[in-house]
Amino acid sequence: MNTNFLITKDFDRLSLHDSGVEKFYKEGENTIIEFDWSFLKNYSENGIDEGIVLGKTIMKVKGYKNEKFRLDYSGTANFKNKKPEYIIYNQNLFNLWDVIMENSTDENNNSFKISGFYEDNIFCWIDWTFEFESIEISWKNHVLHKDWLNGHLVIEK
């Protein structure tokens, strides 16, 4: 994969809010997750100390393990007393995942969590957690957040 930009640490500065998973697949011993876009609070590795909006964002996960998908119905109309349940990954899962709301990383324990809205006959929350050995986040194009707010778009080349 030919990319121009990369981060390998401090993932708490990455926001996937309002993005979606475009692809999820294995490539050799790595797991690849492609997001339609993301936001990075800074890219200090490249001298950018302000926020940037990234185009298509590739997460390359080495040592992907202990994957869990948990549905949480709290706050859901007519299902607020339904207990959370775990589901097994299937190819349709990301089609039912409406939008990512938040993500977090515990780099001390090498765990990553992505949460959002999920709809499979009813709306609920979904939490996707997994552990990793290492992660690389890469992208080809970005714009400064202040420019994005003024209408500049990330152009994919």
ChimeraX commands (.cxc) that place a marker at each C-alpha (Angstrom):
marker #1 position 0.00,0.00,0.00 radius 0.5
marker #1 position 1.58,3.26,-1.10 radius 0.5
marker #1 position 0.88,5.99,1.45 radius 0.5
marker #1 position 2.52,9.29,2.21 radius 0.5
marker #1 position 1.73,9.81,5.91 radius 0.5
marker #1 position 1.91,7.55,8.97 radius 0.5
marker #1 position 1.55,7.47,12.76 radius 0.5
marker #1 position 2.47,4.55,15.00 radius 0.5
marker #1 position 1.73,5.88,18.51 radius 0.5
marker #1 position -0.35,8.32,20.54 radius 0.5
marker #1 position -3.62,7.09,19.01 radius 0.5
marker #1 position -5.69,9.10,21.50 radius 0.5
marker #1 position -5.27,12.06,19.09 radius 0.5
marker #1 position -7.13,10.13,16.36 radius 0.5
marker #1 position -10.89,10.66,16.13 radius 0.5
marker #1 position -13.12,8.43,14.03 radius 0.5
marker #1 position -16.29,10.36,15.02 radius 0.5
marker #1 position -18.86,10.36,12.19 radius 0.5
marker #1 position -16.73,8.10,10.01 radius 0.5
marker #1 position -17.50,4.58,8.84 radius 0.5
marker #1 position -15.70,1.32,8.14 radius 0.5
marker #1 position -15.33,0.83,4.38 radius 0.5
marker #1 position -13.34,-2.43,4.46 radius 0.5
marker #1 position -12.15,-4.99,7.01 radius 0.5
marker #1 position -9.82,-7.75,5.82 radius 0.5
marker #1 position -6.67,-9.78,6.43 radius 0.5
marker #1 position -3.47,-9.07,4.56 radius 0.5
marker #1 position -0.89,-11.70,5.46 radius 0.5
marker #1 position -0.61,-11.65,9.25 radius 0.5
marker #1 position -2.08,-8.15,9.52 radius 0.5
marker #1 position -5.67,-7.04,9.87 radius 0.5
marker #1 position -6.57,-4.00,7.77 radius 0.5
marker #1 position -9.43,-1.63,8.62 radius 0.5
marker #1 position -10.23,1.13,6.12 radius 0.5
marker #1 position -12.21,4.18,7.27 radius 0.5
marker #1 position -13.75,6.72,4.91 radius 0.5
marker #1 position -12.09,9.58,6.81 radius 0.5
marker #1 position -10.82,10.62,10.23 radius 0.5
marker #1 position -9.49,13.55,12.24 radius 0.5
marker #1 position -6.05,13.89,13.84 radius 0.5
marker #1 position -5.58,16.46,16.64 radius 0.5
marker #1 position -1.99,17.03,15.53 radius 0.5
marker #1 position 0.64,15.54,13.29 radius 0.5
marker #1 position 3.69,16.69,15.24 radius 0.5
marker #1 position 5.85,14.05,13.51 radius 0.5
marker #1 position 5.50,16.19,10.40 radius 0.5
marker #1 position 5.60,19.62,12.10 radius 0.5
marker #1 position 1.82,20.14,12.18 radius 0.5
marker #1 position 0.69,21.10,15.68 radius 0.5
marker #1 position -2.97,21.72,14.79 radius 0.5
marker #1 position -5.83,19.49,13.75 radius 0.5
marker #1 position -6.01,17.91,10.31 radius 0.5
marker #1 position -8.82,16.13,8.49 radius 0.5
marker #1 position -7.59,12.92,6.85 radius 0.5
marker #1 position -8.94,11.35,3.71 radius 0.5
marker #1 position -9.32,7.57,3.50 radius 0.5
marker #1 position -7.60,6.26,6.61 radius 0.5
marker #1 position -5.95,2.84,6.78 radius 0.5
marker #1 position -5.42,1.10,10.12 radius 0.5
marker #1 position -2.93,-1.76,9.84 radius 0.5
marker #1 position -3.14,-3.94,12.95 radius 0.5
marker #1 position -0.40,-6.42,13.74 radius 0.5
marker #1 position -1.34,-9.09,16.28 radius 0.5
marker #1 position -5.12,-8.46,16.10 radius 0.5
marker #1 position -6.77,-10.65,18.77 radius 0.5
marker #1 position -9.53,-10.93,21.38 radius 0.5
marker #1 position -12.09,-9.25,19.12 radius 0.5
marker #1 position -15.46,-8.54,20.78 radius 0.5
marker #1 position -18.61,-6.93,19.40 radius 0.5
marker #1 position -21.01,-5.94,22.18 radius 0.5
marker #1 position -24.53,-4.62,21.57 radius 0.5
marker #1 position -25.90,-2.34,24.30 radius 0.5
marker #1 position -29.60,-1.49,24.32 radius 0.5
marker #1 position -29.59,1.02,27.19 radius 0.5
marker #1 position -31.55,4.14,26.25 radius 0.5
marker #1 position -33.25,2.32,23.37 radius 0.5
marker #1 position -37.01,2.75,23.13 radius 0.5
marker #1 position -38.91,-0.41,24.15 radius 0.5
marker #1 position -35.65,-2.30,24.79 radius 0.5
marker #1 position -34.10,-0.33,27.66 radius 0.5
marker #1 position -34.23,-3.37,29.97 radius 0.5
marker #1 position -32.69,-5.74,27.44 radius 0.5
marker #1 position -29.29,-6.93,28.60 radius 0.5
marker #1 position -26.20,-6.28,26.48 radius 0.5
marker #1 position -25.18,-9.15,24.25 radius 0.5
marker #1 position -22.10,-10.19,22.31 radius 0.5
marker #1 position -22.32,-11.00,18.63 radius 0.5
marker #1 position -19.90,-12.75,16.30 radius 0.5
marker #1 position -18.41,-10.90,13.35 radius 0.5
marker #1 position -20.13,-11.48,10.03 radius 0.5
marker #1 position -19.64,-9.80,6.65 radius 0.5
marker #1 position -22.84,-7.77,7.02 radius 0.5
marker #1 position -21.84,-6.26,10.39 radius 0.5
marker #1 position -20.40,-3.02,9.01 radius 0.5
marker #1 position -23.44,-2.53,6.73 radius 0.5
marker #1 position -25.59,-2.46,9.88 radius 0.5
marker #1 position -23.20,-0.14,11.71 radius 0.5
marker #1 position -24.67,3.29,11.06 radius 0.5
marker #1 position -21.86,5.61,12.18 radius 0.5
marker #1 position -18.88,5.63,14.53 radius 0.5
marker #1 position -19.42,7.90,17.50 radius 0.5
marker #1 position -16.15,7.51,19.41 radius 0.5
marker #1 position -12.94,5.60,19.72 radius 0.5
marker #1 position -10.37,5.15,22.45 radius 0.5
marker #1 position -7.07,3.42,22.96 radius 0.5
marker #1 position -5.32,1.98,25.98 radius 0.5
marker #1 position -1.76,1.86,24.67 radius 0.5
marker #1 position -0.45,0.48,28.00 radius 0.5
marker #1 position -2.61,-2.64,27.51 radius 0.5
marker #1 position -2.60,-2.54,23.68 radius 0.5
marker #1 position -6.36,-2.38,23.35 radius 0.5
marker #1 position -8.55,-0.35,20.99 radius 0.5
marker #1 position -12.27,0.41,21.21 radius 0.5
marker #1 position -14.62,1.77,18.55 radius 0.5
marker #1 position -18.26,2.56,19.41 radius 0.5
marker #1 position -21.27,3.73,17.47 radius 0.5
marker #1 position -24.85,3.27,16.34 radius 0.5
marker #1 position -25.96,-0.13,15.08 radius 0.5
marker #1 position -29.27,-1.12,13.49 radius 0.5
marker #1 position -30.42,-4.68,13.05 radius 0.5
marker #1 position -34.22,-4.32,13.32 radius 0.5
marker #1 position -33.69,-1.99,16.31 radius 0.5
marker #1 position -31.20,0.77,17.05 radius 0.5
marker #1 position -28.61,0.16,19.72 radius 0.5
marker #1 position -25.02,0.93,20.63 radius 0.5
marker #1 position -22.17,-1.26,19.46 radius 0.5
marker #1 position -18.74,-1.49,21.08 radius 0.5
marker #1 position -15.95,-3.14,19.10 radius 0.5
marker #1 position -12.87,-3.94,21.14 radius 0.5
marker #1 position -9.69,-5.72,20.19 radius 0.5
marker #1 position -6.12,-6.10,21.32 radius 0.5
marker #1 position -3.02,-5.55,19.19 radius 0.5
marker #1 position 0.76,-5.85,19.10 radius 0.5
marker #1 position 1.17,-2.68,17.05 radius 0.5
marker #1 position -0.87,-0.33,14.86 radius 0.5
marker #1 position 0.02,1.87,11.91 radius 0.5
marker #1 position -2.40,4.58,10.81 radius 0.5
marker #1 position -1.74,5.80,7.28 radius 0.5
marker #1 position -3.36,8.14,4.76 radius 0.5
marker #1 position -2.49,9.82,1.48 radius 0.5
marker #1 position -4.16,13.24,1.76 radius 0.5
marker #1 position -5.27,15.70,4.40 radius 0.5
marker #1 position -6.26,19.33,4.91 radius 0.5
marker #1 position -5.86,21.55,7.95 radius 0.5
marker #1 position -8.98,21.50,10.10 radius 0.5
marker #1 position -9.32,25.29,9.88 radius 0.5
marker #1 position -9.29,25.02,6.06 radius 0.5
marker #1 position -11.83,22.18,6.16 radius 0.5
marker #1 position -14.12,24.39,8.25 radius 0.5
marker #1 position -13.87,26.95,5.43 radius 0.5
marker #1 position -15.02,24.45,2.81 radius 0.5
marker #1 position -11.78,22.87,1.63 radius 0.5
marker #1 position -12.16,19.15,0.99 radius 0.5
marker #1 position -9.67,16.32,1.19 radius 0.5
marker #1 position -9.02,15.32,-2.41 radius 0.5
marker #1 position -8.24,11.63,-2.88 radius 0.5
marker #1 position -5.66,11.04,-5.59 radius 0.5
marker link #1:1,2 radius 0.2
marker link #1:2,3 radius 0.2
marker link #1:3,4 radius 0.2
marker link #1:4,5 radius 0.2
marker link #1:5,6 radius 0.2
marker link #1:6,7 radius 0.2
marker link #1:7,8 radius 0.2
marker link #1:8,9 radius 0.2
marker link #1:9,10 radius 0.2
marker link #1:10,11 radius 0.2
marker link #1:11,12 radius 0.2
marker link #1:12,13 radius 0.2
marker link #1:13,14 radius 0.2
marker link #1:14,15 radius 0.2
marker link #1:15,16 radius 0.2
marker link #1:16,17 radius 0.2
marker link #1:17,18 radius 0.2
marker link #1:18,19 radius 0.2
marker link #1:19,20 radius 0.2
marker link #1:20,21 radius 0.2
marker link #1:21,22 radius 0.2
marker link #1:22,23 radius 0.2
marker link #1:23,24 radius 0.2
marker link #1:24,25 radius 0.2
marker link #1:25,26 radius 0.2
marker link #1:26,27 radius 0.2
marker link #1:27,28 radius 0.2
marker link #1:28,29 radius 0.2
marker link #1:29,30 radius 0.2
marker link #1:30,31 radius 0.2
marker link #1:31,32 radius 0.2
marker link #1:32,33 radius 0.2
marker link #1:33,34 radius 0.2
marker link #1:34,35 radius 0.2
marker link #1:35,36 radius 0.2
marker link #1:36,37 radius 0.2
marker link #1:37,38 radius 0.2
marker link #1:38,39 radius 0.2
marker link #1:39,40 radius 0.2
marker link #1:40,41 radius 0.2
marker link #1:41,42 radius 0.2
marker link #1:42,43 radius 0.2
marker link #1:43,44 radius 0.2
marker link #1:44,45 radius 0.2
marker link #1:45,46 radius 0.2
marker link #1:46,47 radius 0.2
marker link #1:47,48 radius 0.2
marker link #1:48,49 radius 0.2
marker link #1:49,50 radius 0.2
marker link #1:50,51 radius 0.2
marker link #1:51,52 radius 0.2
marker link #1:52,53 radius 0.2
marker link #1:53,54 radius 0.2
marker link #1:54,55 radius 0.2
marker link #1:55,56 radius 0.2
marker link #1:56,57 radius 0.2
marker link #1:57,58 radius 0.2
marker link #1:58,59 radius 0.2
marker link #1:59,60 radius 0.2
marker link #1:60,61 radius 0.2
marker link #1:61,62 radius 0.2
marker link #1:62,63 radius 0.2
marker link #1:63,64 radius 0.2
marker link #1:64,65 radius 0.2
marker link #1:65,66 radius 0.2
marker link #1:66,67 radius 0.2
marker link #1:67,68 radius 0.2
marker link #1:68,69 radius 0.2
marker link #1:69,70 radius 0.2
marker link #1:70,71 radius 0.2
marker link #1:71,72 radius 0.2
marker link #1:72,73 radius 0.2
marker link #1:73,74 radius 0.2
marker link #1:74,75 radius 0.2
marker link #1:75,76 radius 0.2
marker link #1:76,77 radius 0.2
marker link #1:77,78 radius 0.2
marker link #1:78,79 radius 0.2
marker link #1:79,80 radius 0.2
marker link #1:80,81 radius 0.2
marker link #1:81,82 radius 0.2
marker link #1:82,83 radius 0.2
marker link #1:83,84 radius 0.2
marker link #1:84,85 radius 0.2
marker link #1:85,86 radius 0.2
marker link #1:86,87 radius 0.2
marker link #1:87,88 radius 0.2
marker link #1:88,89 radius 0.2
marker link #1:89,90 radius 0.2
marker link #1:90,91 radius 0.2
marker link #1:91,92 radius 0.2
marker link #1:92,93 radius 0.2
marker link #1:93,94 radius 0.2
marker link #1:94,95 radius 0.2
marker link #1:95,96 radius 0.2
marker link #1:96,97 radius 0.2
marker link #1:97,98 radius 0.2
marker link #1:98,99 radius 0.2
marker link #1:99,100 radius 0.2
marker link #1:100,101 radius 0.2
marker link #1:101,102 radius 0.2
marker link #1:102,103 radius 0.2
marker link #1:103,104 radius 0.2
marker link #1:104,105 radius 0.2
marker link #1:105,106 radius 0.2
marker link #1:106,107 radius 0.2
marker link #1:107,108 radius 0.2
marker link #1:108,109 radius 0.2
marker link #1:109,110 radius 0.2
marker link #1:110,111 radius 0.2
marker link #1:111,112 radius 0.2
marker link #1:112,113 radius 0.2
marker link #1:113,114 radius 0.2
marker link #1:114,115 radius 0.2
marker link #1:115,116 radius 0.2
marker link #1:116,117 radius 0.2
marker link #1:117,118 radius 0.2
marker link #1:118,119 radius 0.2
marker link #1:119,120 radius 0.2
marker link #1:120,121 radius 0.2
marker link #1:121,122 radius 0.2
marker link #1:122,123 radius 0.2
marker link #1:123,124 radius 0.2
marker link #1:124,125 radius 0.2
marker link #1:125,126 radius 0.2
marker link #1:126,127 radius 0.2
marker link #1:127,128 radius 0.2
marker link #1:128,129 radius 0.2
marker link #1:129,130 radius 0.2
marker link #1:130,131 radius 0.2
marker link #1:131,132 radius 0.2
marker link #1:132,133 radius 0.2
marker link #1:133,134 radius 0.2
marker link #1:134,135 radius 0.2
marker link #1:135,136 radius 0.2
marker link #1:136,137 radius 0.2
marker link #1:137,138 radius 0.2
marker link #1:138,139 radius 0.2
marker link #1:139,140 radius 0.2
marker link #1:140,141 radius 0.2
marker link #1:141,142 radius 0.2
marker link #1:142,143 radius 0.2
marker link #1:143,144 radius 0.2
marker link #1:144,145 radius 0.2
marker link #1:145,146 radius 0.2
marker link #1:146,147 radius 0.2
marker link #1:147,148 radius 0.2
marker link #1:148,149 radius 0.2
marker link #1:149,150 radius 0.2
marker link #1:150,151 radius 0.2
marker link #1:151,152 radius 0.2
marker link #1:152,153 radius 0.2
marker link #1:153,154 radius 0.2
marker link #1:154,155 radius 0.2
marker link #1:155,156 radius 0.2
marker link #1:156,157 radius 0.2
view
